[in-house]
């Protein structure tokens, strides 16, 4: 009696040949250097876009990951891509492999990939991830671009003020002393500020640095975080823009995740983790409680302090018509367009405002220094 032939799968041979690797240790995004944290959305967008194109063209997941590994220049992303490819080759789901690198792939990304694997629509889900990441990147770049020029102008104002007080004003002070000219109060204040800055510059620097570090440490505490988040939505002009941005992000995430056929409670949990503001996270908690009681989820968004009434009405109408996902995505597009217009308008207002402030400061300093000379000239004219 012949024994049945023993068959060894190629997967088993691969596992024997491959040395055992320790599982990737999850890390938070805070473990990345600041430069890499800043570049993460851009790298994620490139990664997901190339992966979506390759898989849509019929390339297998492992081959697509191998191609991405060869193309990636960033060492951290290259290492992560290699680790993800190894795990997928070992039979781990792509979503689970991505979840082992939480500093690079957030929960929303992993959940959409998992939904794509479950429904067999992975390319479509990757396309949604690309759209979400691209929109977040466009929003961030728009805000940074709008604030860059005012920040440069503010830096110029501070530098000009310091140079004037430490270099120019002392020379005028010596001139006034040599001429024994009576100086007006504005000139006395300017000269006193100049003496203080020149004599105790190190004290001023220590106070600024100490205040900055203390403020930074306080903002890391729960009370500091809550105060910052409250200030962000209560400030004039800035508060309205912050609420509009937060609402647009929440609504877009809700629409995209609901459209991906994820369970509603899971969707709300993912959105709460991506809120970025404690008050909006509490709003999502109310939505979860409403779902648990069997109430419409839109009832939790009836909060004029955080959500614009028009957004709530669109949410409620979409829920009643059974087309909540398209309604939310449409509202998010409208809010993003409106936010872009507001940012451009604020930039146009801030630039001349800062220039006016700079001109006024320089004008006040100039008048303070030259006014005694004008008085001296007038006194000399009266004597003649």
Secondary structure per residue as TSV (DSSP state, phi and psi in degrees):
chain	resnum	aa	ss	phi	psi
A	1	X	-	360.0	123.1
A	2	X	-	-88.0	140.0
A	3	X	-	-78.9	151.2
A	4	X	-	-66.7	141.3
A	5	X	-	-64.4	143.5
A	6	X	-	-88.3	125.6
A	7	X	-	-107.6	129.9
A	8	X	-	-114.9	121.5
A	9	X	-	-71.5	153.8
A	10	X	H	-64.2	-29.9
A	11	X	H	-64.0	-40.4
A	12	X	H	-66.7	-41.1
A	13	X	H	-62.6	-39.7
A	14	X	H	-63.8	-36.5
A	15	X	H	-69.9	-31.0
A	16	X	H	-73.3	-38.2
A	17	X	H	-74.9	-32.4
A	18	X	S	-82.5	126.9
A	19	X	-	-65.5	149.3
A	20	X	-	-64.4	136.2
A	21	X	-	-116.6	142.1
A	22	X	-	-69.7	145.7
A	23	X	-	-64.0	145.8
A	24	X	-	-62.5	132.6
A	25	X	-	-87.3	120.0
A	26	X	-	-60.9	139.3
A	27	X	-	-134.2	154.4
A	28	X	-	-86.8	166.2
A	29	X	G	-65.9	-20.0
A	30	X	G	-68.3	-18.4
A	31	X	G	-76.6	-13.3
A	32	X	S	-80.6	148.7
A	33	X	-	-60.7	153.5
A	34	X	H	-54.2	-39.0
A	35	X	H	-63.6	-40.1
A	36	X	H	-72.6	-35.4
A	37	X	H	-63.1	-38.7
A	38	X	H	-67.7	-35.2
A	39	X	H	-86.6	-4.7
A	40	X	H	-58.5	-47.9
A	41	X	H	-59.9	-38.6
A	42	X	H	-67.4	-42.0
A	43	X	H	-67.1	-38.2
A	44	X	H	-63.9	-40.7
A	45	X	H	-62.4	-45.1
A	46	X	H	-63.4	-43.1
A	47	X	H	-61.4	-51.7
A	48	X	H	-69.6	-36.0
A	49	X	H	-65.9	-45.6
A	50	X	H	-67.2	-38.7
A	51	X	H	-64.2	-41.1
A	52	X	H	-65.2	-40.9
A	53	X	H	-65.1	-44.1
A	54	X	H	-66.9	-45.4
A	55	X	H	-69.1	-36.1
A	56	X	H	-64.7	-27.6
A	57	X	T	-84.1	3.1
A	58	X	T	100.6	1.5
A	59	X	-	-72.6	140.5
A	60	X	-	-69.5	161.2
A	61	X	H	-62.8	-44.1
A	62	X	H	-65.1	-40.9
A	63	X	H	-66.9	-38.5
A	64	X	H	-63.9	-42.2
A	65	X	H	-65.7	-38.5
A	66	X	H	-63.2	-39.8
A	67	X	H	-64.7	-42.4
A	68	X	H	-64.6	-37.5
A	69	X	H	-61.2	-39.7
A	70	X	H	-70.1	-31.5
A	71	X	H	-86.8	-23.1
A	72	X	-	-72.7	131.6
A	73	X	-	-97.6	-29.0
A	74	X	-	-68.1	123.1
A	75	X	H	-59.4	-39.5
A	76	X	H	-66.6	-43.7
A	77	X	H	-70.8	-33.0
A	78	X	H	-64.7	-43.7
A	79	X	H	-63.5	-43.3
A	80	X	H	-65.2	-41.2
A	81	X	H	-63.4	-39.8
A	82	X	H	-64.0	-41.6
A	83	X	H	-65.6	-40.4
A	84	X	H	-63.9	-42.5
A	85	X	H	-62.2	-43.5
A	86	X	H	-60.5	-42.6
A	87	X	H	-68.1	-38.6
A	88	X	H	-65.5	-39.5
A	89	X	H	-63.8	-27.3
A	90	X	T	-83.3	0.1
A	91	X	T	102.1	3.6
A	92	X	-	-77.9	140.4
A	93	X	-	-64.1	149.1
A	94	X	H	-59.8	-41.9
A	95	X	H	-62.4	-40.1
A	96	X	H	-67.8	-37.1
A	97	X	H	-66.2	-40.3
A	98	X	H	-66.6	-35.9
A	99	X	H	-65.9	-17.5
A	100	X	T	-78.3	-2.1
A	101	X	-	-126.6	66.3
A	102	X	T	-66.3	-17.9
A	103	X	T	-73.5	-15.1
A	104	X	T	-112.3	-34.4
A	105	X	S	-124.0	114.5
A	106	X	-	-76.8	176.1
A	107	X	H	-66.4	-35.0
A	108	X	H	-62.9	-44.8
A	109	X	H	-60.5	-47.9
A	110	X	H	-64.0	-37.9
A	111	X	H	-67.6	-39.9
A	112	X	H	-67.2	-38.6
A	113	X	H	-64.3	-41.4
A	114	X	H	-63.0	-40.6
A	115	X	H	-63.8	-38.3
A	116	X	H	-65.6	-37.9
A	117	X	H	-68.6	-38.2
A	118	X	H	-69.2	-41.5
A	119	X	H	-90.6	-6.6
A	120	X	T	75.3	19.4
A	121	X	-	-119.0	48.8
A	122	X	H	-61.5	-45.3
A	123	X	H	-57.9	-38.7
A	124	X	H	-66.0	-41.1
A	125	X	H	-67.8	-37.6
A	126	X	H	-63.7	-37.3
A	127	X	H	-63.9	-36.5
A	128	X	H	-68.5	-38.3
A	129	X	H	-61.8	-42.6
A	130	X	H	-60.4	-43.7
A	131	X	H	-64.7	-43.2
A	132	X	H	-63.4	-47.5
A	133	X	H	-64.6	-39.9
A	134	X	H	-64.6	-39.9
A	135	X	H	-66.2	-42.8
A	136	X	H	-61.8	-41.5
A	137	X	H	-66.4	-40.2
A	138	X	H	-64.0	-40.7
A	139	X	H	-63.5	-46.4
A	140	X	H	-64.1	-44.0
A	141	X	H	-64.2	-36.3
A	142	X	H	-64.3	-43.2
A	143	X	H	-66.2	-45.9
A	144	X	H	-63.3	-42.9
A	145	X	H	-63.0	-36.3
A	146	X	H	-70.7	-32.0
A	147	X	H	-90.2	-13.4
A	148	X	H	-64.9	-51.6
A	149	X	H	-64.6	-45.5
A	150	X	H	-58.5	-36.7
A	151	X	H	-64.7	-39.8
A	152	X	H	-64.8	-43.7
A	153	X	H	-62.9	-40.1
A	154	X	H	-63.6	-40.6
A	155	X	H	-62.1	-41.2
A	156	X	H	-62.0	-41.4
A	157	X	H	-59.2	-47.0
A	158	X	H	-64.4	-43.7
A	159	X	H	-63.9	-45.3
A	160	X	H	-61.4	-42.4
A	161	X	H	-63.4	-44.6
A	162	X	H	-66.1	-43.5
A	163	X	H	-64.0	-41.1
A	164	X	I	-64.0	-43.1
A	165	X	I	-72.6	-31.2
A	166	X	I	-95.0	-20.2
A	167	X	I	-115.6	-49.7
A	168	X	I	-82.2	-48.9
A	169	X	H	-60.9	-43.2
A	170	X	H	-57.3	-34.2
A	171	X	H	-66.7	-39.9
A	172	X	H	-65.2	-36.7
A	173	X	H	-61.3	-43.5
A	174	X	H	-63.7	-37.3
A	175	X	H	-64.9	-41.9
A	176	X	H	-65.7	-38.1
A	177	X	H	-64.9	-41.7
A	178	X	H	-68.8	-29.8
A	179	X	H	-93.6	-7.3
A	180	X	T	53.0	48.6
A	181	X	-	-93.1	131.0
A	182	X	-	-66.5	132.6
A	183	X	-	-108.5	142.3
A	184	X	-	-72.2	167.7
A	185	X	H	-57.9	-39.3
A	186	X	H	-62.5	-38.6
A	187	X	H	-69.4	-38.6
A	188	X	H	-62.0	-41.4
A	189	X	H	-64.2	-41.8
A	190	X	H	-64.3	-43.2
A	191	X	H	-65.6	-38.6
A	192	X	H	-65.4	-41.1
A	193	X	H	-63.6	-38.3
A	194	X	H	-65.3	-44.9
A	195	X	H	-62.5	-41.8
A	196	X	H	-62.0	-44.9
A	197	X	H	-68.0	-37.9
A	198	X	H	-75.1	-35.1
A	199	X	H	-85.2	-33.3
A	200	X	S	-125.7	39.3
A	201	X	H	-62.0	-34.7
A	202	X	H	-69.0	-33.0
A	203	X	H	-67.4	-43.1
A	204	X	H	-61.0	-41.0
A	205	X	H	-65.2	-42.9
A	206	X	H	-63.5	-39.7
A	207	X	H	-64.1	-43.9
A	208	X	H	-63.5	-47.2
A	209	X	H	-65.8	-43.4
A	210	X	H	-63.4	-41.6
A	211	X	H	-63.7	-41.9
A	212	X	H	-62.5	-46.0
A	213	X	H	-66.5	-40.3
A	214	X	H	-63.9	-42.9
A	215	X	H	-64.4	-41.5
A	216	X	H	-63.5	-42.2
A	217	X	H	-66.3	-39.0
A	218	X	H	-66.4	-37.0
A	219	X	H	-68.6	-13.6
A	220	X	T	-83.7	-14.5
A	221	X	S	-83.3	159.1
A	222	X	H	-58.1	-40.8
A	223	X	H	-66.5	-38.0
A	224	X	H	-66.5	-41.8
A	225	X	H	-62.4	-44.0
A	226	X	H	-64.6	-41.6
A	227	X	H	-63.1	-41.5
A	228	X	H	-65.2	-44.0
A	229	X	H	-66.4	-35.9
A	230	X	H	-68.1	-42.9
A	231	X	H	-62.7	-37.0
A	232	X	H	-62.6	-30.1
A	233	X	H	-102.3	-4.6
A	234	X	H	-104.1	-17.8
A	235	X	S	-66.0	143.3
A	236	X	T	-61.0	141.0
A	237	X	T	66.1	-59.1
A	238	X	H	-63.2	-38.1
A	239	X	H	-62.5	-43.3
A	240	X	H	-63.6	-39.2
A	241	X	H	-68.1	-40.1
A	242	X	H	-61.4	-45.0
A	243	X	H	-64.9	-36.8
A	244	X	H	-67.7	-41.2
A	245	X	H	-65.0	-45.3
A	246	X	H	-63.4	-42.6
A	247	X	H	-63.2	-42.6
A	248	X	H	-62.3	-41.9
A	249	X	H	-66.5	-44.3
A	250	X	H	-63.5	-45.5
A	251	X	H	-65.4	-40.2
A	252	X	H	-65.8	-42.4
A	253	X	H	-63.7	-43.9
A	254	X	H	-60.0	-46.2
A	255	X	H	-63.7	-43.5
A	256	X	H	-67.2	-43.2
A	257	X	H	-72.0	-38.7
A	258	X	H	-65.2	-38.1
A	259	X	H	-65.3	-21.7
A	260	X	T	-87.9	5.6
A	261	X	T	64.3	34.4
A	262	X	-	-84.5	151.6
A	263	X	-	-57.6	141.8
A	264	X	H	-61.3	-42.0
A	265	X	H	-64.2	-38.2
A	266	X	H	-64.7	-39.5
A	267	X	H	-60.7	-46.6
A	268	X	H	-64.6	-37.3
A	269	X	H	-63.9	-40.4
A	270	X	H	-66.7	-41.1
A	271	X	H	-66.6	-39.5
A	272	X	H	-60.7	-40.2
A	273	X	H	-68.4	-21.2
A	274	X	T	-102.6	7.5
A	275	X	-	-66.1	-50.8
A	276	X	-	83.1	-0.1
A	277	X	S	-141.1	131.0
A	278	X	H	-61.5	-35.7
A	279	X	H	-68.6	-38.0
A	280	X	H	-74.8	-31.1
A	281	X	H	-63.7	-39.5
A	282	X	H	-65.1	-33.8
A	283	X	H	-63.8	-40.9
A	284	X	H	-67.1	-34.5
A	285	X	H	-60.5	-40.5
A	286	X	H	-63.2	-38.2
A	287	X	H	-64.6	-40.1
A	288	X	H	-63.5	-41.2
A	289	X	H	-63.1	-38.8
A	290	X	H	-63.5	-42.6
A	291	X	H	-63.4	-40.2
A	292	X	H	-63.4	-32.8
A	293	X	H	-84.0	-8.1
A	294	X	T	88.2	9.5
A	295	X	-	-83.4	161.1
A	296	X	-	-62.1	139.2
A	297	X	G	-65.7	-26.2
A	298	X	G	-67.0	-21.4
A	299	X	G	-62.6	-29.2
A	300	X	G	-73.1	-18.9
A	301	X	G	-94.6	8.8
A	302	X	-	-84.0	66.9
A	303	X	-	-134.5	93.4
A	304	X	T	-61.2	-20.2
A	305	X	T	-68.8	-27.5
A	306	X	T	-118.5	-35.7
A	307	X	S	-116.0	129.2
A	308	X	-	-62.5	137.4
A	309	X	H	-56.0	-32.7
A	310	X	H	-65.7	-35.3
A	311	X	H	-67.3	-42.1
A	312	X	H	-61.6	-42.5
A	313	X	H	-63.8	-40.3
A	314	X	H	-64.9	-39.2
A	315	X	H	-61.7	-48.2
A	316	X	H	-65.4	-40.9
A	317	X	H	-65.3	-42.4
A	318	X	H	-63.7	-36.5
A	319	X	H	-67.9	-40.2
A	320	X	H	-69.7	-33.1
A	321	X	H	-86.2	-7.5
A	322	X	T	78.5	11.6
A	323	X	-	-122.4	54.8
A	324	X	H	-70.7	-38.8
A	325	X	H	-63.8	-51.8
A	326	X	H	-60.1	-36.5
A	327	X	H	-64.1	-42.4
A	328	X	H	-67.6	-41.8
A	329	X	H	-63.7	-39.4
A	330	X	H	-63.9	-42.8
A	331	X	H	-63.2	-41.4
A	332	X	H	-62.5	-41.3
A	333	X	H	-61.0	-43.3
A	334	X	H	-62.7	-44.8
A	335	X	H	-63.8	-40.9
A	336	X	H	-63.8	-42.0
A	337	X	H	-62.6	-41.2
A	338	X	H	-66.3	-39.0
A	339	X	H	-64.9	-39.0
A	340	X	H	-60.8	-41.6
A	341	X	H	-64.5	-42.4
A	342	X	H	-64.4	-42.1
A	343	X	H	-62.9	-43.8
A	344	X	H	-63.2	-38.4
A	345	X	H	-66.7	-42.9
A	346	X	H	-62.3	-38.4
A	347	X	H	-62.6	-42.9
A	348	X	H	-65.7	-28.4
A	349	X	H	-82.1	-39.9
A	350	X	H	-67.6	-39.6
A	351	X	H	-59.1	-55.1
A	352	X	H	-66.4	-30.1
A	353	X	H	-63.1	-44.3
A	354	X	H	-66.8	-39.0
A	355	X	H	-63.0	-38.0
A	356	X	H	-65.0	-43.1
A	357	X	H	-62.1	-44.5
A	358	X	H	-60.0	-46.1
A	359	X	H	-63.4	-38.7
A	360	X	H	-65.7	-41.4
A	361	X	H	-63.7	-46.2
A	362	X	H	-63.6	-39.0
A	363	X	H	-63.6	-43.6
A	364	X	H	-62.4	-43.6
A	365	X	H	-62.6	-42.8
A	366	X	H	-64.2	-44.2
A	367	X	H	-64.1	-40.1
A	368	X	H	-61.5	-37.0
A	369	X	H	-81.2	-36.3
A	370	X	H	-90.1	-16.0
A	371	X	H	-61.1	-45.1
A	372	X	H	-60.5	-35.0
A	373	X	H	-66.4	-37.6
A	374	X	H	-63.6	-41.0
A	375	X	H	-63.2	-40.4
A	376	X	H	-62.6	-42.6
A	377	X	H	-63.0	-42.6
A	378	X	H	-64.0	-40.5
A	379	X	H	-64.8	-41.5
A	380	X	H	-63.7	-37.9
A	381	X	H	-65.9	-38.1
A	382	X	H	-67.5	-35.5
A	383	X	H	-67.1	-36.7
A	384	X	-	-74.3	360.0
